[in-house]
Amino acid sequence: MSGHEAARQRVGAEGRRFLRGRASALVRLGAWSLLESAHTFLGGYGVARALDDGFLAGHTATGLAWLAAAAAAALLGGPALRRVFHALADLVEPLRDGLVRRAVRQALDRAVTDPARAPGTGAVSRLTQQTEMARDSFAGLVLTARSFVFTAVGALAGMAALAPVLLLVVLPPLLLGAAAFLATLRPLAAVQRRSLDTDEALADRVGELADGLRDIVARGAGRTAEARVEPLIAAQEELAARTARWAALRTLALGTAGRLPVIALLAATPWLLGRGVTAGTLAGALTYLVTALLPALNSLMTALGSAGTRLLVVLERFCDPAPPGPEVGPLPAAPAPPRIPAGRGPAPAAELRGVTFAYGPGATPVLDSLDLVVRPGEHLAVVGPSGIGKSTLTALLAGMLPPDAGTVLVAGVPARRPGGTSGPDPRRTLLPQRAYVFTGTVRENLTLFSPGAGTPVPGDDRLWHAVDALGLRPLVSRLGGLDGELSPRLLSRGESQHLALAAAYLSPAPLLLLDEATCHLDPLTEERAERALADRPGTLVVVAHRVSSAARADRVLVLDGTRAVCGTHAELPGRSALYRDLVGQWHAPAGG
């Protein structure tokens, strides 16, 4: 038995148990719906009697009386429909409440039994969108099924009362169209099931990529990220086309069931008249078909084809554990670094020559004619008030932004690739404030920027050295070691930043750019991490948010919006009023 077949059986069993527990609501629903059968019966029967016993027989008063009786029956529908909706609410709202409880329980169970696949945006979709979808679909299905059943009872009873031979003409085309329609339900349900699977997978995958969007852009991994999303988008497009094809077949079946009975009745009129069927009886049968039976059947088929299949698919998902989301692994390895021409001394680690940058034409420049040389092996801290251009500076060094004027060099080569691209570049690694960790092993996350370092032997020594250098051993041990599975949603922001700093430590890039990448760490952890990163071979540029971070640097660059001042922590208070103020603000909490 397939998984979907087993799920359908569970849906059927739980559905029967749900309805048995609400027998009183079903009884009230049926009782008030009987008035709809009476209304339908009198509608066609009254027309037949008004013609045969009234107008065609020359008794106008009798004809008017039968029409008045048919009209009075229609008035019964108003109060009955109000009671029907009350009973419907007693069925629909408990279903929604039960599905919400089950969605929460499934999400919690999944988080406990498989922390690496903790609930994500797919679980949110199930809790919100899919529960409401089930509620609305169930309400529409019950309402239209009830209407069809009691309308059909009244119409078929009326035709049988007028002339039983009418059923021989009307029922065969009616059943043929209904059978053709029912044949489309299972394939359509399969398409909708796949569409929901793909929708949840796409939501999970986009959510995971969005968490690391800045890293993806910085490392030029846009094509890789695109390749992970494109197949799901293409699948959704194909499923939409298949749904449209099945919908066309469903429309054909609806036309068969909704038009053929009328055509058959009109075509059989001479034969029926020859068998003693009166004109009034034919008019009554036509009234049953056109005003009651066929509209009710059309509504039922439409509901089954849309709400019914959708309800079945959604309920199957609540009977099964959530489908696994897409597996997201590390980004691809970067190409080899560019070569520095022979015969020249070592180039500066980074250099800005007269760099100006503004966010848009006419905007005030964030950086204005900035000159800066960062020496190989240097530890530079960048400070300044919020919005002054610190993150812009790191983005320029990472090649993510082009300068409006001037030149940005990394290792003597333009930071931004020719043609405006910012492909993977092993000259530098950028770590933003929002750390990017992904669902996978600890090893995969630590080797995000260091291709080849994640092999079990001999790479483990290097990985554990990085773990110990940054004080990560307690966290890594809690996660199950280097091969333990981690879920980003189960980590605090500080833990995510801590792991990302270890990945940066293992990066072979000679230039590390930390854009407030330690802001969620406590001061002691931040100090240990920055000292470890400064001790590794290469150059470190840190956007600092604590005075202690600036004090540890070899030099500090102060951005103040009008001019930039660069010097040591000891000499800058005498050269920069802004730095003197910033140091005072940083110390204020301790002194207050």
PEDAVEN-V422907 format. One record per residue. OMEGA is omega in whole degrees, 0 to 359 (999 if undefined). Layout:
OMEGA  OMEGA
This chain:
181  180  180  178  177  179  178  178  177  177  179  181  181  177  178  179  179  182  177  179  180  182  182  178  178  179  179  179  180  183  180  179  177  177  177  176  179  179  180  181  183  180  180  182  180  177  181  181  179  179  187  185  184  191  181  178  179  180  185  181  179  179  180  180  178  178  177  179  178  179  179  179  180  180  179  186  183  179  181  182  178  179  179  181  175  179  179  179  179  176  190  186  175  177  180  181  179  179  177  179  181  179  179  180  179  181  179  178  181  179  181  186  181  184  182  178  181  182  179  182  175  178  177  177  180  184  186  187  187  176  177  177  179  180  182  180  180  180  179  181  179  183  182  178  177  181  181  183  185  173  179  178  181  183  181  176  179  179  177  179  180  181  183  182  178  181  179  181  189  189  183  179  178  180  178  179  179  179  178  179  181  180  180  188  184  176  179  177  179  179  180  177  178  180  178  176  181  180  179  180  179  179  179  185  179  178  180  179  180  179  182  187  183  177  179  179  183  182  178  183  181  181  178  177  179  181  179  182  186  180  179  178  178  178  177  179  179  179  177  178  178  177  179  179  179  177  177  177  179  178  177  179  177  178  179  182  186  183  185  179  179  179  180  180  179  180  182  184  179  181  181  177  178  179  173  178  185  178  178  178  177  179  178  178  179  177  177  183  190  186  186  191  183  173  179  179  179  178  180  181  178  180  179  183  180  183  184  180  179  179  180  182  182  181  176  182  177  176  180  172  180  179  181  176  181  178  181  182  182  179  186  179  180  178  182  182  179  181  175  183  180  177  179  177  180  179  173  177  177  182  174  181  177  186  174  178  176  179  177  179  179  180  177  181  174  173  186  177  183  172  182  173  177  185  177  179  183  173  184  174  179  182  179  179  181  177  185  178  182  179  176  179  179  178  176  179  179  180  181  180  174  177  174  177  179  186  174  181  172  184  177  182  178  183  182  183  176  180  176  180  178  185  178  185  183  176  185  173  179  176  182  181  179  186  179  168  187  177  182  179  175  180  181  179  181  182  181  184  186  181  178  182  185  178  186  180  6  188  184  180  180  180  180  176  178  179  181  181  181  178  185  188  178  180  181  178  178  180  177  179  184  181  176  179  177  175  181  185  178  179  172  178  178  179  178  178  181  178  180  177  176  176  177  179  181  181  176  183  179  180  176  179  180  181  184  184  178  189  180  178  174  186  182  179  178  180  180  181  182  178  179  181  178  181  179  178  178  186  183  174  186  168  189  174  174  179  179  179  178  182  181  186  174  177  180  174  180  176  183  176  179  177  179  179  181  179  180  180  182  186  187  178  178  182  186  177  179  181  178  178  180  178  177  178  181  182  186  181  181  182  182  999
